[in-house]
Amino acid sequence: MMIQIQEPKSPWEIVHMVWVTALPPSGDRSFNACVVLVDRYSKTPMFLPFNKDDTAMYTAIMIFNRVISHKGLFQNIIIDTDPKIHFSIMDKSP
């Protein structure tokens, strides 16, 4: 289903999020995945290293600590993955 996406009025209001997995291990934690966040206003990307086994809760906390705490809360996050892929951090407690 195609949804009309509004144009952002300021930076980091609407972001596009993509997971990149199956990367060769790197860094002290042997990161093998990356979350790419792209600001739709300025087209500025941010690359956050992760492990593909990290939990949804851990990922959400790291995105908050590394991005939202500096840029502000996003109005919308666009994730265009297969509709069969769904995760919810609200259903799990730490």
DSSP file (Angstrom, degrees, kcal/mol; ACC not computed):
  #  RESIDUE AA STRUCTURE BP1 BP2  ACC     N-H-->O    O-->H-N    N-H-->O    O-->H-N    TCO  KAPPA ALPHA  PHI   PSI    X-CA   Y-CA   Z-CA
    1    1 A M              0   0    0      0, 0.0     2,-0.4     0, 0.0     0, 0.0   0.000 360.0 360.0 360.0 129.0    0.0    0.0    0.0
    2    2 A M        -     0   0    0      2,-0.0     2,-0.4     0, 0.0     0, 0.0  -0.732 360.0-165.9 -89.4 132.7    1.4    3.4   -1.0
    3    3 A I        -     0   0    0     -2,-0.4     2,-0.4     2,-0.0     0, 0.0  -0.971  24.2-118.7-120.3 132.4    1.1    6.2    1.6
    4    4 A Q        -     0   0    0     -2,-0.4     2,-0.5     1,-0.0    -2,-0.0  -0.552  28.7-149.3 -69.0 124.8    1.6    9.8    0.7
    5    5 A I        -     0   0    0     -2,-0.4    -1,-0.0    73,-0.0     2,-0.0  -0.863  11.9-130.7-101.3 125.8    4.6   11.1    2.8
    6    6 A Q        -     0   0    0     -2,-0.5    -1,-0.0     1,-0.1     0, 0.0  -0.327  25.2-105.9 -71.4 156.0    4.4   14.8    3.8
    7    7 A E        -     0   0    0      1,-0.1    -1,-0.1     2,-0.0     2,-0.1  -0.661  37.6-115.7 -81.2 135.5    7.4   17.0    3.3
    8    8 A P        -     0   0    0      0, 0.0    -1,-0.1     0, 0.0     4,-0.0  -0.385  14.9-156.6 -71.1 150.3    9.3   17.9    6.5
    9    9 A K  S    S+     0   0    0      1,-0.2    -2,-0.0    -2,-0.1     0, 0.0   0.551  76.3  19.8-100.9 -12.6    9.4   21.5    7.6
   10   10 A S  S >  S-     0   0    0      4,-0.0     3,-1.2     0, 0.0     4,-0.4  -0.974  95.8 -74.5-151.9 161.8   12.6   21.2    9.7
   11   11 A P  T 3  S+     0   0    0      0, 0.0     4,-0.1     0, 0.0    -2,-0.1  -0.265 110.7   9.6 -61.8 144.8   15.6   18.9   10.1
   12   12 A W  T 3  S+     0   0    0      2,-0.3     3,-0.2     1,-0.1    63,-0.1   0.685  91.6 114.4  60.2  24.1   15.2   15.5   11.7
   13   13 A E  S <  S+     0   0    0     -3,-1.2    62,-3.3     1,-0.3    63,-1.7   0.858  85.1  22.8 -83.0 -42.2   11.4   15.8   11.8
   14   14 A I  E    S-a   76   0A   0     -4,-0.4    26,-2.5    61,-0.2    27,-0.4  -0.995  77.7-176.4-127.7 127.4   11.0   12.9    9.3
   15   15 A V  E     -aB  77  39A   0     61,-2.2    63,-3.3    -2,-0.4     2,-0.5  -0.907  21.8-138.9-125.3 153.0   13.6   10.2    8.9
   16   16 A H  E     -aB  78  38A   0     22,-2.4    22,-2.4    -2,-0.3     2,-0.4  -0.938  22.8-159.2-106.5 129.9   14.1    7.2    6.7
   17   17 A M  E     + B   0  37A   0     61,-3.1    63,-0.4    -2,-0.5     2,-0.4  -0.944  13.2 175.0-119.0 131.5   15.5    4.1    8.5
   18   18 A V  E     - B   0  36A   0     18,-2.2    18,-3.1    -2,-0.4     2,-0.4  -0.997  21.5-141.1-134.3 137.0   17.2    1.2    6.8
   19   19 A W  E     - B   0  35A   0     -2,-0.4     2,-0.5    16,-0.2    16,-0.2  -0.836  11.7-165.0 -94.0 133.2   19.0   -1.9    8.3
   20   20 A V  E     + B   0  34A   0     14,-3.1    14,-2.6    -2,-0.4     2,-0.2  -0.987  20.5 172.5-116.0 120.8   22.1   -3.1    6.6
   21   21 A T        +     0   0    0     -2,-0.5    12,-0.2    12,-0.2    30,-0.0  -0.628  45.2  51.9-122.0 179.0   23.1   -6.6    7.7
   22   22 A A  S    S+     0   0    0     10,-0.4    11,-0.2    -2,-0.2    -1,-0.2   0.822  70.6 154.2  61.5  34.9   25.6   -9.3    6.9
   23   23 A L        -     0   0    0      9,-2.1    -1,-0.2    -3,-0.2     3,-0.1  -0.567  54.2 -95.8 -84.5 155.5   28.5   -6.9    7.1
   24   24 A P        -     0   0    0      0, 0.0    -1,-0.1     0, 0.0     9,-0.0  -0.508  54.2 -92.9 -68.0 141.3   32.0   -8.2    7.9
   25   25 A P        +     0   0    0      0, 0.0     2,-0.3     0, 0.0     7,-0.2  -0.240  57.0 166.4 -57.1 138.7   32.7   -7.9   11.7
   26   26 A S  B   > +D   31   0B   0      5,-1.3     5,-2.5    -3,-0.1     3,-0.2  -0.986  29.9  28.8-151.3 158.3   34.5   -4.6   12.7
   27   27 A G  T > 5S-     0   0    0     -2,-0.3     3,-1.4     3,-0.2     0, 0.0  -0.061  99.1 -58.8  81.2 175.5   35.3   -2.6   15.8
   28   28 A D  T 3 5S+     0   0    0      1,-0.3    -1,-0.2     2,-0.1     0, 0.0   0.733 138.8  44.9 -68.4 -22.8   35.8   -3.7   19.4
   29   29 A R  T 3 5S-     0   0    0     -3,-0.2    -1,-0.3    21,-0.0    -2,-0.1   0.289 112.2-118.1-100.1   8.9   32.3   -5.3   19.6
   30   30 A S  T < 5 -     0   0    0     -3,-1.4    -3,-0.2     1,-0.1    -2,-0.1   0.938  37.0-155.3  52.9  52.3   32.7   -6.9   16.1
   31   31 A F  B   < +D   26   0B   0     -5,-2.5    -5,-1.3     1,-0.1    20,-0.2  -0.301  23.9 173.6 -57.2 137.0   29.7   -5.0   14.7
   32   32 A N        +     0   0    0     18,-1.2    -9,-2.1    -7,-0.2   -10,-0.4   0.198  59.2  46.5-132.2  13.9   28.1   -6.8   11.8
   33   33 A A  E     - C   0  50A   0     17,-2.1    17,-2.7   -12,-0.2     2,-0.3  -0.961  60.6-156.9-149.6 164.1   25.1   -4.6   11.1
   34   34 A C  E     -BC  20  49A   0    -14,-2.6   -14,-3.1    -2,-0.3     2,-0.5  -0.996  11.1-145.2-147.5 138.2   24.3   -0.9   10.7
   35   35 A V  E     -BC  19  48A   0     13,-2.7    13,-2.8    -2,-0.3     2,-0.6  -0.927  18.6-158.5-101.0 127.2   21.2    1.2   11.0
   36   36 A V  E     -BC  18  47A   0    -18,-3.1   -18,-2.2    -2,-0.5     2,-0.5  -0.934   7.3-171.4-108.2 120.9   21.2    4.1    8.5
   37   37 A L  E     -BC  17  46A   0      9,-2.6     9,-2.4    -2,-0.6     2,-0.5  -0.953   3.2-168.0-110.1 128.1   19.0    7.1    9.4
   38   38 A V  E     -BC  16  45A   0    -22,-2.4   -22,-2.4    -2,-0.5     2,-0.4  -0.972  19.3-134.1-120.7 123.3   18.5    9.7    6.7
   39   39 A D  E  >  -B   15   0A   0      5,-2.6     4,-2.0    -2,-0.5     5,-0.3  -0.620  11.4-151.7 -71.8 123.0   17.0   13.1    7.5
   40   40 A R  T  4 S+     0   0    0    -26,-2.5    -1,-0.2    -2,-0.4   -25,-0.1   0.701  90.6  54.2 -72.6 -18.4   14.4   13.8    4.7
   41   41 A Y  T  4 S+     0   0    0    -27,-0.4    -1,-0.2   -31,-0.2   -26,-0.1   0.954 127.3  14.4 -78.6 -53.3   14.8   17.5    5.1
   42   42 A S  T  4 S-     0   0    0      2,-0.1    -2,-0.2   -32,-0.1    -1,-0.1   0.538  93.7-127.6-100.1  -9.2   18.6   17.9    4.7
   43   43 A K     <  +     0   0    0     -4,-2.0    -3,-0.2     1,-0.2    -5,-0.0   0.720  54.7 156.1  64.4  23.2   19.3   14.4    3.3
   44   44 A T        -     0   0    0     -5,-0.3    -5,-2.6    -6,-0.0    -1,-0.2  -0.683  30.5-147.8 -81.9 126.6   22.0   14.0    6.0
   45   45 A P  E     -C   38   0A   0      0, 0.0     2,-0.4     0, 0.0    -7,-0.2  -0.640  10.7-163.2 -93.4 154.0   22.7   10.4    6.9
   46   46 A M  E     -C   37   0A   0     -9,-2.4    -9,-2.6    -2,-0.2     2,-0.5  -0.998   7.9-154.8-129.7 135.3   23.7    8.9   10.2
   47   47 A F  E     -C   36   0A   0     -2,-0.4   -11,-0.2   -11,-0.2   -13,-0.0  -0.951   9.0-171.8-114.8 120.2   25.3    5.5   10.4
   48   48 A L  E     -C   35   0A   0    -13,-2.8   -13,-2.7    -2,-0.5     2,-0.2  -0.949  17.7-137.1-115.8 117.2   24.9    3.5   13.7
   49   49 A P  E     +C   34   0A   0      0, 0.0     2,-0.3     0, 0.0   -15,-0.2  -0.497  34.3 157.1 -75.3 140.5   26.9    0.3   14.2
   50   50 A F  E     -C   33   0A   0    -17,-2.7   -17,-2.1    -2,-0.2   -18,-1.2  -0.879  42.2-108.3-144.4 174.9   25.1   -2.7   15.7
   51   51 A N    >   -     0   0    0     -2,-0.3     3,-2.2   -20,-0.2   -20,-0.1  -0.915  29.1-126.4-105.7 142.3   25.2   -6.4   15.9
   52   52 A K  T 3  S+     0   0    0     -2,-0.4    -1,-0.1     1,-0.3   -21,-0.0   0.693 110.4  58.0 -65.1 -14.9   22.4   -8.3   14.1
   53   53 A D  T 3  S+     0   0    0      2,-0.0    -1,-0.3     0, 0.0     2,-0.0   0.465  78.0 118.9 -90.8  -2.3   21.6  -10.1   17.3
   54   54 A D    <   -     0   0    0     -3,-2.2    -4,-0.0     1,-0.1     2,-0.0  -0.350  69.1-112.5 -62.4 144.4   21.0   -6.9   19.3
   55   55 A T     >  -     0   0    0      1,-0.1     4,-2.3     4,-0.0     5,-0.2  -0.287  17.7-114.4 -75.4 162.4   17.4   -6.7   20.6
   56   56 A A  H  > S+     0   0    0      2,-0.2     4,-2.5     1,-0.2     5,-0.2   0.874 118.6  53.1 -62.2 -38.0   14.8   -4.2   19.4
   57   57 A M  H  > S+     0   0    0      2,-0.2     4,-2.4     1,-0.2    -1,-0.2   0.936 109.4  47.2 -64.2 -46.2   14.9   -2.6   22.9
   58   58 A Y  H  > S+     0   0    0      1,-0.2     4,-2.5     2,-0.2    -2,-0.2   0.915 112.7  50.3 -60.5 -43.5   18.7   -2.2   22.8
   59   59 A T  H  X S+     0   0    0     -4,-2.3     4,-2.5     1,-0.2    -2,-0.2   0.920 110.6  48.9 -61.6 -45.0   18.4   -0.7   19.3
   60   60 A A  H  X S+     0   0    0     -4,-2.5     4,-2.3     2,-0.2    -1,-0.2   0.904 111.8  49.3 -62.2 -42.2   15.7    1.7   20.4
   61   61 A I  H  X S+     0   0    0     -4,-2.4     4,-2.9     2,-0.2    -2,-0.2   0.917 112.1  48.1 -64.2 -43.2   17.7    2.8   23.4
   62   62 A M  H  X S+     0   0    0     -4,-2.5     4,-2.8     2,-0.2     5,-0.3   0.892 110.7  50.6 -66.4 -39.5   20.9    3.3   21.3
   63   63 A I  H  X>S+     0   0    0     -4,-2.5     4,-2.2     2,-0.2     5,-1.7   0.906 112.9  47.8 -63.8 -39.9   19.0    5.3   18.7
   64   64 A F  I  <>S+     0   0    0     -4,-2.3     5,-2.5     3,-0.2     6,-0.2   0.957 116.1  42.8 -63.1 -49.5   17.5    7.5   21.5
   65   65 A N  I  <5S+     0   0    0     -4,-2.9    -2,-0.2     1,-0.2    -1,-0.2   0.866 123.4  35.9 -66.2 -37.3   21.0    8.0   23.1
   66   66 A R  I  <5S+     0   0    0     -4,-2.8    -1,-0.2    -5,-0.2    -2,-0.2   0.753 136.0   7.6 -90.7 -25.9   22.9    8.6   19.9
   67   67 A V  I >X5S+     0   0    0     -4,-2.2     4,-3.2    -5,-0.3     3,-1.4   0.748 122.2  48.5-122.6 -60.0   20.4   10.5   17.8
   68   68 A I  I 3><S+     0   0    0     -5,-1.7     4,-2.2     1,-0.3    -4,-0.2   0.854 107.4  57.5 -61.8 -37.1   17.1   11.6   19.4
   69   69 A S  H 34<S+     0   0    0     -5,-2.5    -1,-0.3    -6,-0.3    -4,-0.1   0.748 119.7  31.9 -65.9 -21.1   18.8   13.1   22.5
   70   70 A H  H <4 S+     0   0    0     -3,-1.4    -2,-0.2    -6,-0.2    -1,-0.2   0.783 130.7  30.9-101.7 -36.7   20.8   15.4   20.1
   71   71 A K  H  < S-     0   0    0     -4,-3.2    -3,-0.2     1,-0.2    -2,-0.2   0.651 107.6-114.6 -99.7 -18.8   18.4   16.0   17.2
   72   72 A G     <  -     0   0    0     -4,-2.2    -1,-0.2    -5,-0.4     2,-0.2  -0.265  48.3 -43.3 101.0 166.8   15.0   15.8   19.0
   73   73 A L        -     0   0    0     -2,-0.1     2,-0.1    -4,-0.1     3,-0.0  -0.486  61.2-121.8 -72.8 133.9   12.1   13.4   18.7
   74   74 A F        -     0   0    0     -2,-0.2   -61,-0.2     1,-0.1   -60,-0.2  -0.461   7.4-150.8 -73.7 145.7   11.2   12.4   15.2
   75   75 A Q  S    S+     0   0    0    -62,-3.3     2,-0.3     1,-0.3   -61,-0.2   0.868  83.5   8.1 -79.1 -40.9    7.6   13.1   14.0
   76   76 A N  E     -a   14   0A   0    -63,-1.7   -61,-2.2    -3,-0.0     2,-0.5  -0.995  59.1-157.6-141.2 145.2    7.7   10.1   11.6
   77   77 A I  E     -a   15   0A   0     -2,-0.3     2,-0.6   -63,-0.2   -61,-0.2  -0.993  15.9-152.1-121.0 122.6   10.1    7.2   10.9
   78   78 A I  E     +a   16   0A   0    -63,-3.3   -61,-3.1    -2,-0.5     2,-0.5  -0.848  17.6 175.0 -98.4 120.7    9.8    5.7    7.5
   79   79 A I        -     0   0    0     -2,-0.6     2,-1.0   -63,-0.2   -61,-0.1  -0.947   8.9-171.8-125.7 107.4   10.8    2.0    7.3
   80   80 A D        +     0   0    0     -2,-0.5     2,-0.2   -63,-0.4    -2,-0.0  -0.634  34.2 133.4-105.0  78.2   10.2    0.4    4.0
   81   81 A T        -     0   0    0     -2,-1.0    -2,-0.1     1,-0.1   -63,-0.0  -0.581  69.2 -61.3-110.0 176.9   10.8   -3.2    4.6
   82   82 A D    >   -     0   0    0     -2,-0.2     3,-2.3     1,-0.2    -1,-0.1  -0.377  48.9-125.1 -56.1 133.5    8.9   -6.3    3.7
   83   83 A P  T 3  S+     0   0    0      0, 0.0    -1,-0.2     0, 0.0    -2,-0.0   0.697 108.8  66.4 -59.5 -17.6    5.4   -6.1    5.3
   84   84 A K  T 3  S+     0   0    0      2,-0.0     2,-0.6     1,-0.0    -2,-0.1   0.727  84.9  84.5 -74.2 -20.0    6.1   -9.5    6.9
   85   85 A I    <   +     0   0    0     -3,-2.3     2,-0.4     2,-0.0    -4,-0.1  -0.736  57.0 155.1 -87.6 121.6    8.8   -8.0    9.0
   86   86 A H        +     0   0    0     -2,-0.6     2,-0.4     2,-0.0    -2,-0.0  -0.991  15.7 178.9-146.3 134.8    7.5   -6.4   12.1
   87   87 A F        -     0   0    0     -2,-0.4     2,-0.4   -31,-0.0    -2,-0.0  -0.984   6.7-166.3-135.2 151.9    9.0   -5.6   15.5
   88   88 A S        -     0   0    0     -2,-0.4     3,-0.2     1,-0.1     4,-0.2  -0.979  15.1-172.2-138.9 123.8    7.6   -4.0   18.5
   89   89 A I  S >  S+     0   0    0     -2,-0.4     3,-0.5     1,-0.2    -1,-0.1   0.613  86.2  69.2 -86.2 -11.9    9.6   -2.7   21.5
   90   90 A M  T 3  S+     0   0    0      1,-0.2    -1,-0.2     3,-0.0    -2,-0.0   0.756  92.9  57.2 -76.4 -22.9    6.4   -2.1   23.4
   91   91 A D  T 3  S+     0   0    0     -3,-0.2     2,-0.4     2,-0.0    -1,-0.2   0.605 102.7  62.1 -83.0 -11.6    5.6   -5.8   23.8
   92   92 A K    <   -     0   0    0     -3,-0.5    -1,-0.0    -4,-0.2     0, 0.0  -0.922  67.2-150.6-120.6 139.8    8.8   -6.6   25.5
   93   93 A S              0   0    0     -2,-0.4   -36,-0.1     1,-0.1    -3,-0.0  -0.776 360.0 360.0-102.3 154.8   10.2   -5.4   28.8
   94   94 A P              0   0    0      0, 0.0    -1,-0.1     0, 0.0    -2,-0.0   0.510 360.0 360.0 -62.6 360.0   14.0   -5.1   29.5
